[in-house]
Amino acid sequence: MKSIFVRRHFLNQKMEFLWLITFSLTLGFQACEDIETLPNGEDVRTPWLGEWLCTESPYKASENAYIVNITIDPDNSAQVKLYNYFQLGEDVAPYAVVTSSTITVPQQQVSGGSWTVSGFGKMSKDEIVWSSYRANELSFKATFRRP
């Protein structure tokens, strides 16, 4: 009788161990970050990178055309950084999430918290058309073109 009890106890511990291993592996595989790629195997962020000439509509009081530089965000494989976004300065760089055809700047504070920015745009050929391009209470439509 004692032998049956010992066997059951051993089997229960073995099953618990197997469930623990299965659960751990499942979590481990979900933690892996996929890098979205284009059909040719290129990083989906590549077409977004480089210098863009931004034109806003309606125009702000300052220059309405200026350069925005988009670079890879080294901390996240799905994100880019936009330097001089909304003409806030070369050292101001909110992040954006990109897919093969869209760019989204989630609402975030930049420039020491003095600006809250957000935006949404779509890539069409070699141009980004922003249907929403915002900083604080200012809201524009904008177009990025290669200079």
Secondary structure, DSSP 8 states (H G I E B T S, - for coil): -HHHHHHHHHHHHHHHHHHHHHHHHHHHHHTS----B-TTS-BTTGGG-EEEEEEEES--SS-SEEEEEEEE-TT-TTEEEEETGGG--TT---EEEE-SSEEEEEEEEETTTTEEEEEEEEEETTEEEEEEEEETTEEEEEEEE--
